[in-house]
């Protein structure tokens, strides 16, 4: 064992940081839209859809498929942005991780 290196303490500290980050991600939000803002979605860092706003102008009973496509596009973009935000936060956390000999590709 490396002198001054206690893997259990580092793992515990990492777990605490990850739990705190999860709480913080729940409070962070991203917004995405489709159709030039006709459909807007807000997603948090836990990838939960918080709100969905649909402009009345896009509601056409004769063209429901277009509305469905706009909703799917907005939600997918919102989820992608939330994933990017979460990955960036995880990257910050992983950057501070210093366990000698531990190099697991794709861990973060």
Protein Blocks (a to p, Z undefined) as FASTA:
>chain_A
ZZhiafklmmmmmmmmmmmmmmmmmmpccdddeehhpaccdddfkopafbdcddfklmcf
klmmlmmmmmmmmmmmmmmmmmmmmmmmmmmmmmmpccehiacehkZZ
